[in-house]
């Protein structure tokens, strides 16, 4: 039995706990931006798709052309990949029930790691359960307190979160600006590790990193280089190996990162590098050690996708053909598309609410695109992200161009 004083103390603690919850809820209730967008009828997120992620999808029972996917190879519904995933489930079940560090390593994981290392021309590779987890776990782990991480201001959020978790000195350089990068390298103490981390293709605006000059600066200042190939695998390089191979610089890049959720039509990610680095990461990278392994189905899907990417180069060629067709169409239309030269095409709107409204209007016209607004970009840089897959047809792209021209004209964005 509790004494009266103990009972009173318990009641006070319970009230305090409730008050803490109230304060938390009160604070978060001030965040009203989604509610305002919903009230205005322009909320663009969590649009439920009730079909395969193909060039045409079903939303609310209506057929819509998909120009918002990251699967540049268009392999997400390929029958060979489905078959491989099903067979893996039949043999291994639906999950691994543990991390790769403990009970979660399967023989198919090891086989895929070997193939990915060979694919990227590296000694070894490690599979993580998400692409985000790769950057989070690698960038936060490799460098120490006296070392330096140098990163492009438009790097992916996973790289930014990784450098935030690191105890290293963090130096940001202006986007694709080599003078800015060199200025930051000059701030670094000689003899300390310097890791330059960049996207291969920048995911929002579709431009390509200036890798040749980055590698030159890395040589000059004795720095290491890590390239995130998430949006360039399947697009650039022989067999879709990415921008490092496109530039012939894979040997000069110390770490090549890739994700499975885009061109590989699955889920997970990898880092390909030398065995010294993977040995350290396997025993220190927390997002690897403390996360359950990639599922058997996802693993088998990646390997099947890799087979297709290596044996069907015509997919990559067609992707580039329709990319050039779309880029020419948007330029002729008068759209502002920035410096992109890839299947990621930004259509700048430069107004948050107008970006949401145009996304809604395009969906009503049967075109699915993604809005990119602040804080992902500055309020003056908001855009529609139009992305292509190797399975899109020229007729589908033509239809999208016509619908976008109609909507953009109604907002006075083009002549």
C-alpha positions in Angstrom: 0.0 0.0 0.0 1.2 3.5 -0.8 1.2 6.1 2.0 -0.9 9.3 1.5 2.2 11.3 0.6 3.3 8.7 -1.9 -0.2 8.7 -3.4 -0.2 12.5 -3.7 3.2 12.4 -5.4 2.0 9.9 -7.8 -1.0 12.0 -8.7 1.2 15.1 -9.2 3.6 13.1 -11.5 0.6 11.9 -13.5 -0.7 15.4 -13.9 2.8 16.6 -15.0 3.0 13.9 -17.6 -0.4 14.9 -18.9 0.6 18.5 -19.0 3.8 17.6 -21.0 1.7 15.9 -23.5 -0.7 18.8 -23.7 2.2 21.2 -24.3 3.6 19.0 -27.1 0.2 18.8 -28.7 -0.4 22.5 -28.3 3.0 23.2 -30.0 2.4 20.9 -32.9 -1.2 22.1 -33.4 0.3 25.4 -34.5 1.5 23.7 -37.7 -1.4 24.4 -40.0 0.1 24.4 -43.5 -1.4 21.1 -44.6 -4.8 22.1 -43.3 -4.7 25.4 -45.2 -3.8 23.7 -48.4 -6.6 21.1 -48.0 -9.1 23.9 -47.3 -8.0 25.6 -50.5 -8.3 22.3 -52.4 -4.7 22.3 -53.5 -3.1 19.7 -51.1 -0.9 17.5 -53.4 0.5 14.7 -51.2 -0.4 11.1 -50.4 -2.4 10.6 -53.6 -3.3 6.9 -53.4 -2.5 4.8 -56.4 -4.5 1.6 -56.9 -2.5 0.0 -59.6 1.1 -0.9 -60.6 3.6 2.0 -60.7 3.6 2.0 -64.5 3.6 4.9 -67.1 -0.2 4.9 -66.5 -1.7 4.5 -63.0 -5.1 4.5 -61.5 -6.1 7.3 -59.0 -9.6 7.5 -57.7 -10.7 5.1 -60.5 -9.2 7.3 -63.2 -6.3 6.6 -65.5 -3.5 9.1 -65.1 -0.2 9.3 -66.9 2.7 8.9 -64.4 5.4 11.5 -64.7 6.4 11.5 -61.0 8.2 8.2 -60.7 11.8 7.7 -59.9 12.0 4.3 -61.6 14.0 5.6 -64.7 14.3 2.1 -66.1 10.6 1.5 -65.8 11.2 -2.0 -64.4 8.8 -2.0 -61.4 6.2 -4.2 -63.0 8.6 -6.3 -65.2 7.4 -10.0 -65.1 11.0 -11.4 -64.6 11.4 -9.2 -61.5 8.0 -10.2 -60.1 8.9 -13.9 -60.7 12.2 -13.5 -58.9 10.6 -11.9 -55.9 8.0 -14.5 -55.6 10.5 -17.4 -55.8 12.6 -15.7 -53.1 9.6 -15.5 -50.8 8.8 -19.1 -51.4 12.3 -20.1 -50.4 13.2 -17.6 -47.7 9.9 -16.2 -46.4 8.9 -12.6 -46.2 11.6 -11.1 -43.9 14.9 -11.7 -42.2 13.9 -10.9 -38.6 17.2 -9.3 -37.8 20.1 -7.1 -38.8 22.8 -8.3 -41.2 25.2 -8.0 -38.2 23.4 -10.8 -36.4 20.9 -13.3 -37.9 19.8 -11.3 -40.9 22.5 -12.2 -43.5 21.3 -14.5 -46.3 23.4 -16.2 -49.0 21.5 -14.1 -51.6 22.6 -10.9 -49.8 26.2 -11.9 -50.1 25.8 -12.9 -53.7 24.2 -9.6 -54.6 26.9 -7.6 -52.7 29.5 -9.4 -54.8 27.7 -8.6 -58.1 27.2 -4.9 -57.1 30.9 -4.6 -56.3 31.8 -6.0 -59.7 29.1 -3.8 -61.4 30.7 -0.7 -59.9 34.3 -1.9 -60.3 35.0 -1.9 -56.6 36.5 -4.4 -54.1 33.4 -4.8 -52.0 29.9 -3.6 -51.5 27.4 -3.5 -48.6 23.6 -3.6 -48.7 21.5 -1.4 -46.5 17.8 -1.7 -46.0 17.1 1.8 -47.5 19.1 4.2 -49.6 18.5 6.9 -47.0 20.1 4.6 -44.5 23.2 4.2 -46.7 24.0 7.9 -46.7 23.0 8.3 -43.1 25.2 5.4 -41.9 28.2 6.1 -44.2 28.5 9.9 -43.9 28.0 9.9 -40.2 30.6 7.1 -39.5 33.7 7.5 -41.7 35.3 10.7 -40.4 36.3 11.7 -36.9 36.2 14.9 -34.8 39.3 16.4 -36.4 38.3 15.5 -39.9 36.1 17.3 -42.6 33.0 16.6 -44.6 32.5 18.9 -47.6 29.1 18.8 -49.2 27.2 20.5 -52.0 24.4 22.7 -50.7 21.9 20.8 -52.9 22.9 17.3 -51.7 20.1 15.0 -50.8 18.5 15.2 -47.3 20.0 11.8 -46.4 23.5 13.2 -46.9 22.7 16.3 -44.9 21.3 14.2 -42.0 24.4 12.0 -42.1 26.8 15.0 -41.8 24.6 16.3 -38.9 25.1 13.1 -37.0 28.9 13.2 -37.6 31.3 14.8 -35.1 33.4 16.0 -38.0 33.8 19.6 -39.2 31.1 20.3 -41.8 31.8 22.6 -44.7 29.1 23.5 -47.3 30.1 24.7 -50.8 27.9 26.4 -53.3 26.0 24.2 -55.7 28.4 22.8 -58.3 30.7 25.7 -57.7 34.3 24.5 -57.9 35.8 27.8 -56.7 33.6 27.5 -53.6 34.7 23.9 -53.0 38.3 24.8 -53.3 37.9 27.7 -50.9 36.4 25.3 -48.4 39.2 22.7 -49.0 41.8 25.4 -48.3 40.2 25.8 -44.8 41.0 22.2 -43.9 44.0 21.4 -41.8 46.6 19.4 -43.8 46.9 15.8 -42.7 43.3 15.5 -41.7 40.7 13.3 -43.6 38.6 15.3 -46.0 35.5 13.7 -47.5 33.8 15.4 -50.4 30.2 14.1 -50.8 28.0 15.0 -53.8 25.0 13.8 -55.6 25.8 12.4 -59.1 22.5 13.7 -60.5 20.8 16.3 -58.2 17.3 14.9 -57.5 15.2 18.1 -57.7 16.7 20.1 -60.6 18.2 17.2 -62.6 21.7 18.7 -63.2 24.8 16.6 -63.1 27.7 17.1 -60.6 30.9 18.5 -62.0 32.7 15.3 -61.2 35.9 15.8 -63.3 36.7 19.0 -61.5 35.8 17.5 -58.1 38.2 14.7 -58.7 40.9 17.1 -59.7 40.4 19.1 -56.5 40.4 15.9 -54.5 43.8 15.0 -55.9 45.2 18.5 -55.3 44.1 18.5 -51.6 44.4 14.8 -50.8 40.7 14.4 -50.3 38.4 11.4 -50.7 35.2 11.5 -52.8 31.8 9.9 -52.3 29.2 10.1 -55.0 25.4 9.4 -54.5 24.3 7.7 -57.7 20.7 7.3 -56.7 19.3 9.2 -59.6 22.0 8.3 -62.2 22.1 4.5 -62.0 20.1 3.1 -64.9 20.5 6.5 -66.7 24.3 7.2 -67.1 27.2 5.0 -68.0 27.5 1.6 -69.7 24.9 -0.7 -68.3 23.5 2.2 -66.3 26.4 2.2 -63.9 26.1 5.9 -63.2 28.0 9.2 -63.6 31.2 7.9 -62.2 31.5 5.5 -65.1 30.0 8.0 -67.5 33.0 10.3 -66.8 35.4 7.4 -66.7 36.3 8.2 -63.1 35.0 5.3 -61.1 38.5 4.4 -60.1 39.1 7.9 -58.8 35.9 7.9 -56.6 36.4 6.3 -53.3 32.8 5.5 -52.5 29.9 4.9 -54.9 26.4 4.9 -53.4 23.3 3.6 -55.0 19.7 3.0 -54.1 17.4 0.1 -55.1 14.1 2.1 -54.9 14.6 3.8 -58.3 16.1 2.1 -61.4 16.5 -1.2 -59.5 12.7 -1.3 -59.0 13.0 -2.5 -55.4 13.8 -1.2 -51.9 17.2 -0.8 -50.2 20.6 0.6 -51.1 24.3 -0.1 -51.3 27.8 1.4 -50.9 30.5 0.1 -53.2 34.1 0.9 -52.1 37.3 -0.8 -51.0 37.4 -3.6 -48.5 39.2 -1.5 -45.8 36.2 0.9 -45.7 33.5 -1.8 -45.8 35.3 -3.6 -42.9 35.0 -0.5 -40.8 31.5 0.3 -41.8 30.2 -3.3 -41.1 31.3 -2.9 -37.5 30.5 0.8 -36.9 27.7 2.0 -39.2 24.6 2.2 -37.0 22.0 2.3 -39.7 23.5 -1.0 -41.0 24.1 -2.8 -37.7 20.8 -1.8 -36.0 18.4 -2.1 -38.9 16.8 -5.3 -40.2 18.2 -6.7 -43.4 16.6 -6.0 -46.8 13.9 -8.6 -47.5 14.4 -11.7 -49.7 11.9 -10.4 -52.3 13.6 -7.0 -52.5 17.0 -8.7 -52.8 16.0 -11.0 -55.6 14.2 -8.1 -57.4 17.4 -6.1 -57.5 19.4 -9.0 -59.0 16.8 -9.5 -61.7 16.7 -5.8 -62.4 20.5 -5.8 -62.7 20.3 -8.6 -65.2 17.9 -6.7 -67.4 19.9 -3.4 -67.2 23.0 -5.3 -68.4 21.3 -7.2 -71.2 18.8 -4.7 -72.5 20.8 -1.5 -73.4 17.9 -0.4 -75.7 16.0 0.6 -72.5 18.6 3.2 -71.6 18.8 4.4 -75.2 15.0 4.9 -75.4 15.1 6.8 -72.1 17.6 9.2 -73.5 15.6 9.6 -76.8 12.4 10.6 -75.0 14.4 12.7 -72.5 15.8 14.8 -75.4 12.3 15.0 -77.0 10.8 16.2 -73.8 13.6 18.7 -73.1 13.2 20.2 -76.6 9.5 20.4 -76.1 9.7 22.3 -72.9 12.3 24.7 -74.3 10.1 25.4 -77.4 7.1 25.9 -75.1 9.0 28.6 -73.2 9.2 26.7 -69.8 12.0 27.6 -67.4 13.8 24.3 -66.8 17.2 25.4 -65.4 20.4 23.4 -66.1 18.9 19.9 -66.4 20.2 17.5 -69.0 18.6 14.4 -67.5 15.2 12.6 -67.3 14.6 14.8 -64.2 13.1 18.0 -65.6 12.2 20.9 -63.3 9.5 23.2 -64.4 10.0 26.4 -62.3 6.9 28.0 -60.9 8.5 30.1 -58.1 5.4 30.3 -55.9 4.3 27.7 -53.3 0.5 27.9 -53.7 0.6 28.3 -57.4 2.8 25.1 -57.6 0.2 23.2 -55.6 -2.6 24.5 -57.7 -0.9 23.6 -61.0 -0.2 20.1 -59.6 -3.9 19.7 -58.9 -4.9 21.1 -62.3 -2.5 18.8 -64.1 -3.8 15.8 -62.2 -7.4 16.8 -63.3 -6.0 16.8 -66.8 -4.6 13.2 -66.3 -1.0 14.1 -65.7 0.7 13.1 -62.4 3.7 15.3 -61.5 5.4 16.1 -58.2 5.4 19.6 -56.5 8.7 20.7 -54.9 8.1 23.6 -52.5 9.8 25.3 -49.5 11.4 24.2 -47.3 12.8 21.6 -49.8 13.7 24.6 -52.0 13.6 28.4 -51.4 10.1 29.9 -51.8 11.3 31.6 -55.0 12.6 28.3 -56.5 9.4 26.2 -56.2 8.9 23.8 -59.2 7.1 21.0 -60.7 9.3 17.9 -61.0 8.6 16.0 -64.3 10.5 12.7 -64.6 10.7 10.1 -67.3 10.9 6.3 -67.5 12.3 4.1 -70.2 8.8 2.7 -70.7 7.2 6.0 -71.6 6.2 6.3 -75.2 6.6 9.3 -77.4 2.8 9.7 -77.6 2.6 9.8 -73.8 5.2 12.5 -73.6 3.5 14.5 -76.4 0.2 14.3 -74.5 1.9 15.5 -71.3 3.5 18.4 -73.1 0.1 19.5 -74.5 -1.6 19.3 -71.1 1.2 21.2 -69.4 1.2 23.9 -72.1 -2.5 24.3 -71.5 -2.3 24.6 -67.7 0.8 26.8 -67.8 -0.7 29.2 -70.2 -3.8 29.5 -67.9 -1.4 30.7 -65.2 0.5 33.1 -67.4 3.7 31.1 -67.1 4.4 30.8 -70.8 3.3 32.8 -73.9 
